[in-house]
């Protein structure tokens, strides 16, 4: 689990205080419809993903026993939420600039105003699964630590290609991209321009039928300047 720490009360967190925190956590759960629990030392309340710290602080102000202004609140992030945040930072999804600093801290900052971080597309779900699977595979472990998740995503998403259901253009990018296009693919799974993909296959005498078929799908109708190359690929496919 990842966490962001907020100031906790300095007063004694003994049995009475712990009982009060547990009662407050249960009350918050009833009000917000999410799971909360008292810190093991009775110093505050912790939860995973779910509402933002500010939302919980506002709710706590209305809950007897949780309305202490010095109450410690700590929002943890699940491995899935960490992976999703890291992927969005890496790819520039909902961020100003792709490829920003990818650390557990930056992921917490990314999610600080977001309730219940959740993938919004099937592709995001696939990437989150692939990231966590890869981390566990690398570490030979059933757990995925936030730091390991962030390190893997920061090292480039291209290594996950084999775990994803790639589009025809993405498969060609993984095979043919060079230079800046290769770096963009490795860093953030950015596919190469369709024109470059078609021409790469056209210029490759060793391209197999699967590559030729993929190249012929990157345009529904090839632009005029690619018509001859597309016709040549169709002829190669008929002869294969």
Backbone torsions as a table, in degrees:
resi	resn	phi	psi	omega
1	UNK	NA	146.3	173.3
2	UNK	-104.0	156.0	175.9
3	UNK	-146.8	158.2	169.3
4	UNK	-116.4	127.6	-174.1
5	UNK	-97.3	138.0	176.7
6	UNK	-119.6	157.6	-177.0
7	UNK	-54.1	137.4	177.9
8	UNK	-112.5	156.4	-177.0
9	UNK	-64.2	149.6	-178.7
10	UNK	-90.9	-11.0	-176.9
11	UNK	-70.3	165.4	-177.7
12	UNK	-58.8	134.0	179.7
13	UNK	-104.6	46.2	-177.2
14	UNK	-72.3	-164.0	-173.8
15	UNK	-59.7	-47.2	-179.5
16	UNK	-61.4	-45.5	178.9
17	UNK	-63.2	-39.9	179.1
18	UNK	-64.1	-41.3	178.0
19	UNK	-62.5	-40.4	179.7
20	UNK	-64.9	-40.4	179.5
21	UNK	-66.1	-40.9	178.8
22	UNK	-62.5	-42.7	177.9
23	UNK	-63.8	-40.0	178.5
24	UNK	-65.4	-39.7	178.9
25	UNK	-62.9	-43.2	178.7
26	UNK	-63.7	-39.5	179.8
27	UNK	-66.2	-40.8	177.0
28	UNK	-63.0	-39.7	178.7
29	UNK	-61.2	-41.8	178.5
30	UNK	-65.1	-37.5	-176.7
31	UNK	-76.2	-38.6	-173.3
32	UNK	-102.4	-6.1	177.7
33	UNK	66.8	37.7	-179.8
34	UNK	-144.4	163.3	-179.1
35	UNK	-85.6	124.8	175.5
36	UNK	-124.4	155.0	177.7
37	UNK	-147.8	154.2	177.1
38	UNK	-76.2	144.0	172.4
39	UNK	-58.5	149.7	-176.7
40	UNK	-61.1	-27.0	179.2
41	UNK	-92.8	6.3	177.9
42	UNK	73.3	10.3	-173.8
43	UNK	-86.6	-12.1	-177.3
44	UNK	-174.6	-164.4	-177.2
45	UNK	-125.9	142.1	-176.4
46	UNK	-133.6	150.9	176.6
47	UNK	-151.6	168.3	-177.2
48	UNK	-115.4	131.1	-179.0
49	UNK	54.1	-121.7	172.7
50	UNK	55.6	-148.2	-175.9
51	UNK	-69.0	162.6	177.7
52	UNK	-74.8	164.0	178.2
53	UNK	-60.3	-42.3	-178.4
54	UNK	-64.4	-39.1	178.1
55	UNK	-63.5	-40.6	179.2
56	UNK	-68.6	-38.7	179.5
57	UNK	-62.9	-40.5	178.0
58	UNK	-64.6	-43.3	179.3
59	UNK	-65.0	-38.5	-177.7
60	UNK	-62.9	-30.3	-179.2
61	UNK	-64.4	-18.7	-178.2
62	UNK	-105.3	1.6	-176.0
63	UNK	-109.4	116.3	177.7
64	UNK	-54.9	132.9	-179.1
65	UNK	91.9	-19.1	178.3
66	UNK	-112.3	2.4	-173.2
67	UNK	-90.4	15.3	174.7
68	UNK	-70.3	119.5	-178.5
69	UNK	-62.4	-18.6	177.8
70	UNK	-92.2	8.7	-177.1
71	UNK	-60.4	130.3	176.5
72	UNK	-80.1	126.0	178.8
73	UNK	-120.3	131.0	-178.8
74	UNK	-135.3	118.3	177.6
75	UNK	-98.3	116.9	173.3
76	UNK	-87.9	158.7	173.2
77	UNK	-116.5	134.7	175.1
78	UNK	-69.1	165.2	176.6
79	UNK	-58.3	-37.6	-179.8
80	UNK	-65.3	-41.5	179.1
81	UNK	-67.4	-38.8	176.5
82	UNK	-62.6	-46.3	-179.6
83	UNK	-62.5	-42.7	-179.8
84	UNK	-63.9	-45.0	178.1
85	UNK	-61.9	-42.9	179.4
86	UNK	-62.5	-41.8	179.2
87	UNK	-64.2	-42.1	-179.7
88	UNK	-67.0	-36.9	176.1
89	UNK	-64.9	-44.7	-177.2
90	UNK	-63.8	-37.4	-174.2
91	UNK	-96.0	-5.4	-179.5
92	UNK	79.2	12.8	178.5
93	UNK	-70.6	116.1	-179.5
94	UNK	62.5	25.0	174.0
95	UNK	-130.0	151.0	-177.5
96	UNK	-62.7	-39.6	-175.3
97	UNK	-133.2	126.1	177.8
98	UNK	-69.2	158.6	174.4
99	UNK	74.4	25.5	178.0
100	UNK	-69.5	-179.6	-179.6
101	UNK	-60.7	126.5	-176.0
102	UNK	-115.8	99.4	179.7
103	UNK	-139.5	164.0	174.6
104	UNK	-54.6	-37.8	179.2
105	UNK	-65.8	-43.0	-179.3
106	UNK	-69.1	-31.1	176.7
107	UNK	-67.6	-41.4	176.4
108	UNK	-61.5	-42.1	177.5
109	UNK	-61.8	-40.8	179.7
110	UNK	-58.3	-39.5	-175.3
111	UNK	-94.3	0.5	-168.2
112	UNK	-61.5	-25.8	179.4
113	UNK	-108.8	15.3	-177.1
114	UNK	-113.6	128.2	176.1
115	UNK	-85.8	133.4	175.0
116	UNK	47.0	74.0	178.5
117	UNK	-55.0	123.7	-174.3
118	UNK	-144.8	139.5	174.0
119	UNK	-59.2	143.5	-179.5
120	UNK	-107.5	-8.1	178.6
121	UNK	-135.8	162.2	176.5
122	UNK	-63.0	-36.1	179.4
123	UNK	-63.2	-42.2	177.2
124	UNK	-61.9	-41.8	178.4
125	UNK	-61.1	-41.9	179.3
126	UNK	-63.3	-41.5	-179.3
127	UNK	-66.6	-42.7	178.6
128	UNK	-60.9	-45.8	179.0
129	UNK	-61.2	-44.1	-178.0
130	UNK	-64.6	-40.6	179.4
131	UNK	-61.9	-50.0	-177.3
132	UNK	-65.1	-41.9	178.6
133	UNK	-60.0	-44.3	-178.1
134	UNK	-64.6	-42.4	178.6
135	UNK	-61.7	-46.2	-179.8
136	UNK	-64.4	-38.4	178.8
137	UNK	-64.8	-44.0	179.0
138	UNK	-61.6	-41.7	-174.1
139	UNK	-90.5	-4.8	-175.3
140	UNK	50.6	49.6	-174.2
141	UNK	-139.6	156.3	176.1
142	UNK	-88.4	-1.9	179.6
143	UNK	-115.3	157.8	177.7
144	UNK	-129.4	106.9	-178.2
145	UNK	-75.0	146.7	179.3
146	UNK	-53.7	-42.7	-178.7
147	UNK	-63.3	-39.6	179.3
148	UNK	-68.1	-38.9	177.3
149	UNK	-60.8	-48.9	-177.9
150	UNK	-64.9	-39.9	178.9
151	UNK	-62.4	-41.5	-179.7
152	UNK	-64.8	-46.6	-179.4
153	UNK	-65.2	-39.8	179.3
154	UNK	-64.2	-28.1	-179.8
155	UNK	-76.1	-10.4	176.9
156	UNK	122.0	135.1	-179.4
157	UNK	-81.9	-11.9	-177.2
158	UNK	-59.0	-29.1	-179.4
159	UNK	-66.5	-15.3	-179.3
160	UNK	-87.6	-4.4	-172.7
161	UNK	-54.5	-38.2	-176.6
162	UNK	-67.8	-16.1	-179.9
163	UNK	-96.8	1.1	-174.9
164	UNK	-112.9	156.4	172.8
165	UNK	-87.4	95.5	-172.8
166	UNK	-83.2	148.1	172.6
167	UNK	-73.2	164.6	176.7
168	UNK	-54.5	-43.5	179.7
169	UNK	-64.0	-39.2	178.8
170	UNK	-66.5	-38.3	178.0
171	UNK	-63.4	-39.8	178.3
172	UNK	-68.8	-38.2	177.7
173	UNK	-60.9	-44.8	-179.4
174	UNK	-61.3	-29.6	-178.4
175	UNK	-89.3	-38.5	-166.9
176	UNK	-112.7	-18.7	-172.9
177	UNK	-61.6	140.4	177.2
178	UNK	-134.3	168.4	174.5
179	UNK	57.4	-134.2	-177.6
180	UNK	-62.3	-35.9	179.2
181	UNK	-65.2	-36.8	178.2
182	UNK	-66.6	-41.5	-179.8
183	UNK	-65.6	-39.8	179.0
184	UNK	-65.3	-38.3	176.9
185	UNK	-66.4	-46.3	-178.2
186	UNK	-63.5	-41.6	-175.4
187	UNK	-73.8	-45.9	-167.8
188	UNK	-140.6	17.3	178.9
189	UNK	57.4	38.6	176.2
190	UNK	-83.8	120.5	-178.5
191	UNK	-71.8	154.1	177.9
192	UNK	-72.7	161.6	177.4
193	UNK	-58.4	138.2	-178.8
194	UNK	-54.5	-39.0	179.6
195	UNK	-59.7	-44.8	-179.7
196	UNK	-64.0	-37.2	179.7
197	UNK	-64.4	-46.9	-179.7
198	UNK	-61.6	-44.3	-178.7
199	UNK	-68.5	-31.6	178.1
200	UNK	-64.3	-43.4	178.4
201	UNK	-67.9	-40.9	178.8
202	UNK	-59.6	-36.2	-179.0
203	UNK	-86.9	3.1	-177.7
204	UNK	-108.3	103.1	-179.5
205	UNK	-66.7	-16.0	-179.5
206	UNK	-95.2	2.6	-179.9
207	UNK	-62.0	131.3	179.2
208	UNK	-82.4	169.9	179.6
209	UNK	-55.0	-34.9	-179.8
210	UNK	-65.7	-33.4	178.4
211	UNK	-74.4	-38.7	178.4
212	UNK	-63.9	-44.0	178.8
213	UNK	-61.3	-43.1	179.3
214	UNK	-61.1	-42.3	-179.3
215	UNK	-63.0	-34.9	-178.1
216	UNK	-76.1	-7.8	178.5
217	UNK	-98.0	-10.7	-172.9
218	UNK	-72.2	-17.9	171.6
219	UNK	-126.2	133.8	172.8
220	UNK	-66.8	-40.6	172.4
221	UNK	-134.8	114.1	-179.0
222	UNK	-60.6	140.8	175.6
223	UNK	-62.4	157.9	-174.4
224	UNK	-51.9	-39.3	-176.3
225	UNK	-72.9	-9.0	176.7
226	UNK	-109.4	2.6	-175.5
227	UNK	-60.2	-42.7	-178.5
228	UNK	-65.3	-42.0	179.3
229	UNK	-64.6	-41.2	179.0
230	UNK	-64.8	-40.6	178.4
231	UNK	-63.6	-39.2	178.2
232	UNK	-63.3	-39.9	178.9
233	UNK	-66.7	-39.5	178.0
234	UNK	-63.2	-38.4	178.5
235	UNK	-65.6	-41.1	178.2
236	UNK	-62.4	-38.0	-179.0
237	UNK	-67.2	-38.6	178.6
238	UNK	-65.6	-30.3	-176.9
239	UNK	-86.6	-11.1	-175.3
240	UNK	-79.8	NA	NA
